[in-house]
Amino acid sequence: MSWMLVAAVLLATAGLLVLGVLAIRLWLDVRALAKGVDAASRALTEASAELAEAVPSR
């Protein structure tokens, strides 16, 4: 009966390790996506500023 308890603990530990690895991968992907969104936002801000300068005032 004790081998079943050991197997259950090992299976639960393996499951937690898999979830931890997936969480780290997700965090890295979210960080990369945030950098991309930040770069796009800065580019849009710069482009809108250039466009505002190019349009003559009335």
mmCIF file of the N, C-alpha and C atoms, coordinates in Angstrom:
data_MODEL
# 
_entry.id   MODEL 
# 
loop_
_atom_site.group_PDB 
_atom_site.id 
_atom_site.type_symbol 
_atom_site.label_atom_id 
_atom_site.label_alt_id 
_atom_site.label_comp_id 
_atom_site.label_asym_id 
_atom_site.label_entity_id 
_atom_site.label_seq_id 
_atom_site.pdbx_PDB_ins_code 
_atom_site.Cartn_x 
_atom_site.Cartn_y 
_atom_site.Cartn_z 
_atom_site.occupancy 
_atom_site.B_iso_or_equiv 
_atom_site.pdbx_formal_charge 
_atom_site.auth_seq_id 
_atom_site.auth_comp_id 
_atom_site.auth_asym_id 
_atom_site.auth_atom_id 
_atom_site.pdbx_PDB_model_num 
ATOM 1   N N  . MET A 1 1  ? 0.817  -1.199 0.000   1.00 0.00 ? 1  MET A N  1 
ATOM 2   C CA . MET A 1 1  ? 0.000  0.000  0.000   1.00 0.00 ? 1  MET A CA 1 
ATOM 3   C C  . MET A 1 1  ? 0.864  1.269  0.000   1.00 0.00 ? 1  MET A C  1 
ATOM 4   N N  . SER A 1 2  ? 2.052  1.223  0.615   1.00 0.00 ? 2  SER A N  1 
ATOM 5   C CA . SER A 1 2  ? 2.890  2.412  0.684   1.00 0.00 ? 2  SER A CA 1 
ATOM 6   C C  . SER A 1 2  ? 3.449  2.790  -0.685  1.00 0.00 ? 2  SER A C  1 
ATOM 7   N N  . TRP A 1 3  ? 3.608  1.796  -1.581  1.00 0.00 ? 3  TRP A N  1 
ATOM 8   C CA . TRP A 1 3  ? 4.109  2.114  -2.915  1.00 0.00 ? 3  TRP A CA 1 
ATOM 9   C C  . TRP A 1 3  ? 3.099  2.947  -3.685  1.00 0.00 ? 3  TRP A C  1 
ATOM 10  N N  . MET A 1 4  ? 1.810  2.771  -3.388  1.00 0.00 ? 4  MET A N  1 
ATOM 11  C CA . MET A 1 4  ? 0.785  3.586  -4.046  1.00 0.00 ? 4  MET A CA 1 
ATOM 12  C C  . MET A 1 4  ? 0.874  5.037  -3.582  1.00 0.00 ? 4  MET A C  1 
ATOM 13  N N  . LEU A 1 5  ? 1.173  5.205  -2.303  1.00 0.00 ? 5  LEU A N  1 
ATOM 14  C CA . LEU A 1 5  ? 1.333  6.554  -1.766  1.00 0.00 ? 5  LEU A CA 1 
ATOM 15  C C  . LEU A 1 5  ? 2.555  7.231  -2.389  1.00 0.00 ? 5  LEU A C  1 
ATOM 16  N N  . VAL A 1 6  ? 3.647  6.511  -2.520  1.00 0.00 ? 6  VAL A N  1 
ATOM 17  C CA . VAL A 1 6  ? 4.862  7.043  -3.141  1.00 0.00 ? 6  VAL A CA 1 
ATOM 18  C C  . VAL A 1 6  ? 4.582  7.393  -4.604  1.00 0.00 ? 6  VAL A C  1 
ATOM 19  N N  . ALA A 1 7  ? 3.884  6.519  -5.312  1.00 0.00 ? 7  ALA A N  1 
ATOM 20  C CA . ALA A 1 7  ? 3.555  6.772  -6.714  1.00 0.00 ? 7  ALA A CA 1 
ATOM 21  C C  . ALA A 1 7  ? 2.673  8.012  -6.846  1.00 0.00 ? 7  ALA A C  1 
ATOM 22  N N  . ALA A 1 8  ? 1.711  8.168  -5.943  1.00 0.00 ? 8  ALA A N  1 
ATOM 23  C CA . ALA A 1 8  ? 0.830  9.332  -5.987  1.00 0.00 ? 8  ALA A CA 1 
ATOM 24  C C  . ALA A 1 8  ? 1.608  10.617 -5.727  1.00 0.00 ? 8  ALA A C  1 
ATOM 25  N N  . VAL A 1 9  ? 2.530  10.577 -4.782  1.00 0.00 ? 9  VAL A N  1 
ATOM 26  C CA . VAL A 1 9  ? 3.344  11.760 -4.479  1.00 0.00 ? 9  VAL A CA 1 
ATOM 27  C C  . VAL A 1 9  ? 4.250  12.085 -5.656  1.00 0.00 ? 9  VAL A C  1 
ATOM 28  N N  . LEU A 1 10 ? 4.864  11.079 -6.264  1.00 0.00 ? 10 LEU A N  1 
ATOM 29  C CA . LEU A 1 10 ? 5.714  11.315 -7.422  1.00 0.00 ? 10 LEU A CA 1 
ATOM 30  C C  . LEU A 1 10 ? 4.916  11.861 -8.601  1.00 0.00 ? 10 LEU A C  1 
ATOM 31  N N  . LEU A 1 11 ? 3.736  11.337 -8.826  1.00 0.00 ? 11 LEU A N  1 
ATOM 32  C CA . LEU A 1 11 ? 2.898  11.825 -9.914  1.00 0.00 ? 11 LEU A CA 1 
ATOM 33  C C  . LEU A 1 11 ? 2.462  13.269 -9.666  1.00 0.00 ? 11 LEU A C  1 
ATOM 34  N N  . ALA A 1 12 ? 2.106  13.583 -8.443  1.00 0.00 ? 12 ALA A N  1 
ATOM 35  C CA . ALA A 1 12 ? 1.716  14.956 -8.113  1.00 0.00 ? 12 ALA A CA 1 
ATOM 36  C C  . ALA A 1 12 ? 2.900  15.901 -8.269  1.00 0.00 ? 12 ALA A C  1 
ATOM 37  N N  . THR A 1 13 ? 4.087  15.467 -7.855  1.00 0.00 ? 13 THR A N  1 
ATOM 38  C CA . THR A 1 13 ? 5.285  16.285 -7.999  1.00 0.00 ? 13 THR A CA 1 
ATOM 39  C C  . THR A 1 13 ? 5.609  16.523 -9.464  1.00 0.00 ? 13 THR A C  1 
ATOM 40  N N  . ALA A 1 14 ? 5.503  15.495 -10.270 1.00 0.00 ? 14 ALA A N  1 
ATOM 41  C CA . ALA A 1 14 ? 5.760  15.638 -11.704 1.00 0.00 ? 14 ALA A CA 1 
ATOM 42  C C  . ALA A 1 14 ? 4.743  16.594 -12.327 1.00 0.00 ? 14 ALA A C  1 
ATOM 43  N N  . GLY A 1 15 ? 3.506  16.485 -11.922 1.00 0.00 ? 15 GLY A N  1 
ATOM 44  C CA . GLY A 1 15 ? 2.474  17.396 -12.426 1.00 0.00 ? 15 GLY A CA 1 
ATOM 45  C C  . GLY A 1 15 ? 2.769  18.838 -12.070 1.00 0.00 ? 15 GLY A C  1 
ATOM 46  N N  . LEU A 1 16 ? 3.199  19.068 -10.850 1.00 0.00 ? 16 LEU A N  1 
ATOM 47  C CA . LEU A 1 16 ? 3.533  20.427 -10.426 1.00 0.00 ? 16 LEU A CA 1 
ATOM 48  C C  . LEU A 1 16 ? 4.744  20.960 -11.186 1.00 0.00 ? 16 LEU A C  1 
ATOM 49  N N  . LEU A 1 17 ? 5.713  20.106 -11.455 1.00 0.00 ? 17 LEU A N  1 
ATOM 50  C CA . LEU A 1 17 ? 6.883  20.534 -12.225 1.00 0.00 ? 17 LEU A CA 1 
ATOM 51  C C  . LEU A 1 17 ? 6.484  20.909 -13.653 1.00 0.00 ? 17 LEU A C  1 
ATOM 52  N N  . VAL A 1 18 ? 5.608  20.127 -14.260 1.00 0.00 ? 18 VAL A N  1 
ATOM 53  C CA . VAL A 1 18 ? 5.136  20.445 -15.606 1.00 0.00 ? 18 VAL A CA 1 
ATOM 54  C C  . VAL A 1 18 ? 4.384  21.771 -15.603 1.00 0.00 ? 18 VAL A C  1 
ATOM 55  N N  . LEU A 1 19 ? 3.528  21.973 -14.628 1.00 0.00 ? 19 LEU A N  1 
ATOM 56  C CA . LEU A 1 19 ? 2.800  23.236 -14.537 1.00 0.00 ? 19 LEU A CA 1 
ATOM 57  C C  . LEU A 1 19 ? 3.746  24.409 -14.314 1.00 0.00 ? 19 LEU A C  1 
ATOM 58  N N  . GLY A 1 20 ? 4.787  24.208 -13.533 1.00 0.00 ? 20 GLY A N  1 
ATOM 59  C CA . GLY A 1 20 ? 5.772  25.264 -13.305 1.00 0.00 ? 20 GLY A CA 1 
ATOM 60  C C  . GLY A 1 20 ? 6.506  25.635 -14.583 1.00 0.00 ? 20 GLY A C  1 
ATOM 61  N N  . VAL A 1 21 ? 6.906  24.627 -15.359 1.00 0.00 ? 21 VAL A N  1 
ATOM 62  C CA . VAL A 1 21 ? 7.593  24.894 -16.623 1.00 0.00 ? 21 VAL A CA 1 
ATOM 63  C C  . VAL A 1 21 ? 6.669  25.634 -17.583 1.00 0.00 ? 21 VAL A C  1 
ATOM 64  N N  . LEU A 1 22 ? 5.424  25.205 -17.659 1.00 0.00 ? 22 LEU A N  1 
ATOM 65  C CA . LEU A 1 22 ? 4.467  25.888 -18.535 1.00 0.00 ? 22 LEU A CA 1 
ATOM 66  C C  . LEU A 1 22 ? 4.218  27.329 -18.088 1.00 0.00 ? 22 LEU A C  1 
ATOM 67  N N  . ALA A 1 23 ? 4.181  27.560 -16.781 1.00 0.00 ? 23 ALA A N  1 
ATOM 68  C CA . ALA A 1 23 ? 3.988  28.921 -16.273 1.00 0.00 ? 23 ALA A CA 1 
ATOM 69  C C  . ALA A 1 23 ? 5.172  29.812 -16.625 1.00 0.00 ? 23 ALA A C  1 
ATOM 70  N N  . ILE A 1 24 ? 6.366  29.277 -16.545 1.00 0.00 ? 24 ILE A N  1 
ATOM 71  C CA . ILE A 1 24 ? 7.559  30.060 -16.895 1.00 0.00 ? 24 ILE A CA 1 
ATOM 72  C C  . ILE A 1 24 ? 7.552  30.388 -18.385 1.00 0.00 ? 24 ILE A C  1 
ATOM 73  N N  . ARG A 1 25 ? 7.198  29.405 -19.222 1.00 0.00 ? 25 ARG A N  1 
ATOM 74  C CA . ARG A 1 25 ? 7.127  29.662 -20.668 1.00 0.00 ? 25 ARG A CA 1 
ATOM 75  C C  . ARG A 1 25 ? 6.073  30.715 -20.987 1.00 0.00 ? 25 ARG A C  1 
ATOM 76  N N  . LEU A 1 26 ? 4.934  30.642 -20.310 1.00 0.00 ? 26 LEU A N  1 
ATOM 77  C CA . LEU A 1 26 ? 3.878  31.625 -20.520 1.00 0.00 ? 26 LEU A CA 1 
ATOM 78  C C  . LEU A 1 26 ? 4.355  33.012 -20.107 1.00 0.00 ? 26 LEU A C  1 
ATOM 79  N N  . TRP A 1 27 ? 5.040  33.117 -18.973 1.00 0.00 ? 27 TRP A N  1 
ATOM 80  C CA . TRP A 1 27 ? 5.545  34.403 -18.491 1.00 0.00 ? 27 TRP A CA 1 
ATOM 81  C C  . TRP A 1 27 ? 6.529  35.006 -19.496 1.00 0.00 ? 27 TRP A C  1 
ATOM 82  N N  . LEU A 1 28 ? 7.404  34.163 -20.054 1.00 0.00 ? 28 LEU A N  1 
ATOM 83  C CA . LEU A 1 28 ? 8.369  34.660 -21.037 1.00 0.00 ? 28 LEU A CA 1 
ATOM 84  C C  . LEU A 1 28 ? 7.659  35.130 -22.307 1.00 0.00 ? 28 LEU A C  1 
ATOM 85  N N  . ASP A 1 29 ? 6.643  34.401 -22.748 1.00 0.00 ? 29 ASP A N  1 
ATOM 86  C CA . ASP A 1 29 ? 5.888  34.816 -23.935 1.00 0.00 ? 29 ASP A CA 1 
ATOM 87  C C  . ASP A 1 29 ? 5.132  36.116 -23.700 1.00 0.00 ? 29 ASP A C  1 
ATOM 88  N N  . VAL A 1 30 ? 4.557  36.258 -22.528 1.00 0.00 ? 30 VAL A N  1 
ATOM 89  C CA . VAL A 1 30 ? 3.829  37.493 -22.197 1.00 0.00 ? 30 VAL A CA 1 
ATOM 90  C C  . VAL A 1 30 ? 4.791  38.670 -22.141 1.00 0.00 ? 30 VAL A C  1 
ATOM 91  N N  . ARG A 1 31 ? 5.980  38.440 -21.595 1.00 0.00 ? 31 ARG A N  1 
ATOM 92  C CA . ARG A 1 31 ? 6.982  39.501 -21.537 1.00 0.00 ? 31 ARG A CA 1 
ATOM 93  C C  . ARG A 1 31 ? 7.413  39.934 -22.939 1.00 0.00 ? 31 ARG A C  1 
ATOM 94  N N  . ALA A 1 32 ? 7.602  38.971 -23.827 1.00 0.00 ? 32 ALA A N  1 
ATOM 95  C CA . ALA A 1 32 ? 7.979  39.293 -25.205 1.00 0.00 ? 32 ALA A CA 1 
ATOM 96  C C  . ALA A 1 32 ? 6.848  40.037 -25.908 1.00 0.00 ? 32 ALA A C  1 
ATOM 97  N N  . LEU A 1 33 ? 5.617  39.609 -25.678 1.00 0.00 ? 33 LEU A N  1 
ATOM 98  C CA . LEU A 1 33 ? 4.467  40.290 -26.279 1.00 0.00 ? 33 LEU A CA 1 
ATOM 99  C C  . LEU A 1 33 ? 4.344  41.715 -25.757 1.00 0.00 ? 33 LEU A C  1 
ATOM 100 N N  . ALA A 1 34 ? 4.587  41.919 -24.487 1.00 0.00 ? 34 ALA A N  1 
ATOM 101 C CA . ALA A 1 34 ? 4.516  43.265 -23.907 1.00 0.00 ? 34 ALA A CA 1 
ATOM 102 C C  . ALA A 1 34 ? 5.575  44.179 -24.521 1.00 0.00 ? 34 ALA A C  1 
ATOM 103 N N  . LYS A 1 35 ? 6.765  43.640 -24.765 1.00 0.00 ? 35 LYS A N  1 
ATOM 104 C CA . LYS A 1 35 ? 7.803  44.446 -25.412 1.00 0.00 ? 35 LYS A CA 1 
ATOM 105 C C  . LYS A 1 35 ? 7.384  44.821 -26.825 1.00 0.00 ? 35 LYS A C  1 
ATOM 106 N N  . GLY A 1 36 ? 6.763  43.886 -27.542 1.00 0.00 ? 36 GLY A N  1 
ATOM 107 C CA . GLY A 1 36 ? 6.286  44.170 -28.891 1.00 0.00 ? 36 GLY A CA 1 
ATOM 108 C C  . GLY A 1 36 ? 5.197  45.220 -28.903 1.00 0.00 ? 36 GLY A C  1 
ATOM 109 N N  . VAL A 1 37 ? 4.272  45.122 -27.977 1.00 0.00 ? 37 VAL A N  1 
ATOM 110 C CA . VAL A 1 37 ? 3.196  46.113 -27.880 1.00 0.00 ? 37 VAL A CA 1 
ATOM 111 C C  . VAL A 1 37 ? 3.763  47.479 -27.526 1.00 0.00 ? 37 VAL A C  1 
ATOM 112 N N  . ASP A 1 38 ? 4.749  47.512 -26.635 1.00 0.00 ? 38 ASP A N  1 
ATOM 113 C CA . ASP A 1 38 ? 5.376  48.778 -26.262 1.00 0.00 ? 38 ASP A CA 1 
ATOM 114 C C  . ASP A 1 38 ? 6.076  49.416 -27.462 1.00 0.00 ? 38 ASP A C  1 
ATOM 115 N N  . ALA A 1 39 ? 6.791  48.609 -28.231 1.00 0.00 ? 39 ALA A N  1 
ATOM 116 C CA . ALA A 1 39 ? 7.485  49.139 -29.410 1.00 0.00 ? 39 ALA A CA 1 
ATOM 117 C C  . ALA A 1 39 ? 6.482  49.669 -30.434 1.00 0.00 ? 39 ALA A C  1 
ATOM 118 N N  . ALA A 1 40 ? 5.395  48.944 -30.652 1.00 0.00 ? 40 ALA A N  1 
ATOM 119 C CA . ALA A 1 40 ? 4.373  49.390 -31.599 1.00 0.00 ? 40 ALA A CA 1 
ATOM 120 C C  . ALA A 1 40 ? 3.703  50.673 -31.119 1.00 0.00 ? 40 ALA A C  1 
ATOM 121 N N  . SER A 1 41 ? 3.458  50.765 -29.829 1.00 0.00 ? 41 SER A N  1 
ATOM 122 C CA . SER A 1 41 ? 2.844  51.967 -29.271 1.00 0.00 ? 41 SER A CA 1 
ATOM 123 C C  . SER A 1 41 ? 3.745  53.179 -29.439 1.00 0.00 ? 41 SER A C  1 
ATOM 124 N N  . ARG A 1 42 ? 5.035  52.978 -29.184 1.00 0.00 ? 42 ARG A N  1 
ATOM 125 C CA . ARG A 1 42 ? 5.986  54.087 -29.361 1.00 0.00 ? 42 ARG A CA 1 
ATOM 126 C C  . ARG A 1 42 ? 6.074  54.504 -30.826 1.00 0.00 ? 42 ARG A C  1 
ATOM 127 N N  . ALA A 1 43 ? 6.045  53.528 -31.735 1.00 0.00 ? 43 ALA A N  1 
ATOM 128 C CA . ALA A 1 43 ? 6.101  53.847 -33.161 1.00 0.00 ? 43 ALA A CA 1 
ATOM 129 C C  . ALA A 1 43 ? 4.851  54.612 -33.593 1.00 0.00 ? 43 ALA A C  1 
ATOM 130 N N  . LEU A 1 44 ? 3.693  54.211 -33.094 1.00 0.00 ? 44 LEU A N  1 
ATOM 131 C CA . LEU A 1 44 ? 2.457  54.928 -33.423 1.00 0.00 ? 44 LEU A CA 1 
ATOM 132 C C  . LEU A 1 44 ? 2.464  56.344 -32.871 1.00 0.00 ? 44 LEU A C  1 
ATOM 133 N N  . THR A 1 45 ? 2.980  56.515 -31.668 1.00 0.00 ? 45 THR A N  1 
ATOM 134 C CA . THR A 1 45 ? 3.062  57.846 -31.077 1.00 0.00 ? 45 THR A CA 1 
ATOM 135 C C  . THR A 1 45 ? 3.981  58.743 -31.895 1.00 0.00 ? 45 THR A C  1 
ATOM 136 N N  . GLU A 1 46 ? 5.121  58.191 -32.303 1.00 0.00 ? 46 GLU A N  1 
ATOM 137 C CA . GLU A 1 46 ? 6.065  58.966 -33.119 1.00 0.00 ? 46 GLU A CA 1 
ATOM 138 C C  . GLU A 1 46 ? 5.457  59.308 -34.479 1.00 0.00 ? 46 GLU A C  1 
ATOM 139 N N  . ALA A 1 47 ? 4.775  58.351 -35.081 1.00 0.00 ? 47 ALA A N  1 
ATOM 140 C CA . ALA A 1 47 ? 4.156  58.599 -36.388 1.00 0.00 ? 47 ALA A CA 1 
ATOM 141 C C  . ALA A 1 47 ? 3.050  59.640 -36.288 1.00 0.00 ? 47 ALA A C  1 
ATOM 142 N N  . SER A 1 48 ? 2.276  59.608 -35.219 1.00 0.00 ? 48 SER A N  1 
ATOM 143 C CA . SER A 1 48 ? 1.209  60.598 -35.074 1.00 0.00 ? 48 SER A CA 1 
ATOM 144 C C  . SER A 1 48 ? 1.780  61.993 -34.823 1.00 0.00 ? 48 SER A C  1 
ATOM 145 N N  . ALA A 1 49 ? 2.912  62.057 -34.113 1.00 0.00 ? 49 ALA A N  1 
ATOM 146 C CA . ALA A 1 49 ? 3.557  63.352 -33.898 1.00 0.00 ? 49 ALA A CA 1 
ATOM 147 C C  . ALA A 1 49 ? 4.095  63.909 -35.214 1.00 0.00 ? 49 ALA A C  1 
ATOM 148 N N  . GLU A 1 50 ? 4.698  63.032 -36.035 1.00 0.00 ? 50 GLU A N  1 
ATOM 149 C CA . GLU A 1 50 ? 5.182  63.487 -37.346 1.00 0.00 ? 50 GLU A CA 1 
ATOM 150 C C  . GLU A 1 50 ? 4.029  63.924 -38.238 1.00 0.00 ? 50 GLU A C  1 
ATOM 151 N N  . LEU A 1 51 ? 2.930  63.203 -38.182 1.00 0.00 ? 51 LEU A N  1 
ATOM 152 C CA . LEU A 1 51 ? 1.769  63.555 -38.987 1.00 0.00 ? 51 LEU A CA 1 
ATOM 153 C C  . LEU A 1 51 ? 1.186  64.901 -38.528 1.00 0.00 ? 51 LEU A C  1 
ATOM 154 N N  . ALA A 1 52 ? 1.162  65.119 -37.226 1.00 0.00 ? 52 ALA A N  1 
ATOM 155 C CA . ALA A 1 52 ? 0.644  66.392 -36.712 1.00 0.00 ? 52 ALA A CA 1 
ATOM 156 C C  . ALA A 1 52 ? 1.539  67.561 -37.158 1.00 0.00 ? 52 ALA A C  1 
ATOM 157 N N  . GLU A 1 53 ? 2.827  67.327 -37.237 1.00 0.00 ? 53 GLU A N  1 
ATOM 158 C CA . GLU A 1 53 ? 3.735  68.385 -37.693 1.00 0.00 ? 53 GLU A CA 1 
ATOM 159 C C  . GLU A 1 53 ? 3.579  68.645 -39.192 1.00 0.00 ? 53 GLU A C  1 
ATOM 160 N N  . ALA A 1 54 ? 3.260  67.618 -39.948 1.00 0.00 ? 54 ALA A N  1 
ATOM 161 C CA . ALA A 1 54 ? 3.165  67.754 -41.404 1.00 0.00 ? 54 ALA A CA 1 
ATOM 162 C C  . ALA A 1 54 ? 1.872  68.431 -41.849 1.00 0.00 ? 54 ALA A C  1 
ATOM 163 N N  . VAL A 1 55 ? 0.832  68.325 -41.055 1.00 0.00 ? 55 VAL A N  1 
ATOM 164 C CA . VAL A 1 55 ? -0.452 68.934 -41.418 1.00 0.00 ? 55 VAL A CA 1 
ATOM 165 C C  . VAL A 1 55 ? -0.421 70.423 -41.080 1.00 0.00 ? 55 VAL A C  1 
ATOM 166 N N  . PRO A 1 56 ? -0.708 71.276 -42.053 1.00 0.00 ? 56 PRO A N  1 
ATOM 167 C CA . PRO A 1 56 ? -0.689 72.718 -41.759 1.00 0.00 ? 56 PRO A CA 1 
ATOM 168 C C  . PRO A 1 56 ? -1.855 73.104 -40.845 1.00 0.00 ? 56 PRO A C  1 
ATOM 169 N N  . SER A 1 57 ? -1.597 74.047 -39.973 1.00 0.00 ? 57 SER A N  1 
ATOM 170 C CA . SER A 1 57 ? -2.641 74.522 -39.047 1.00 0.00 ? 57 SER A CA 1 
ATOM 171 C C  . SER A 1 57 ? -3.559 75.492 -39.767 1.00 0.00 ? 57 SER A C  1 
ATOM 172 N N  . ARG A 1 58 ? -4.810 75.501 -39.359 1.00 0.00 ? 58 ARG A N  1 
ATOM 173 C CA . ARG A 1 58 ? -5.786 76.408 -39.992 1.00 0.00 ? 58 ARG A CA 1 
ATOM 174 C C  . ARG A 1 58 ? -5.877 77.700 -39.254 1.00 0.00 ? 58 ARG A C  1 
# 
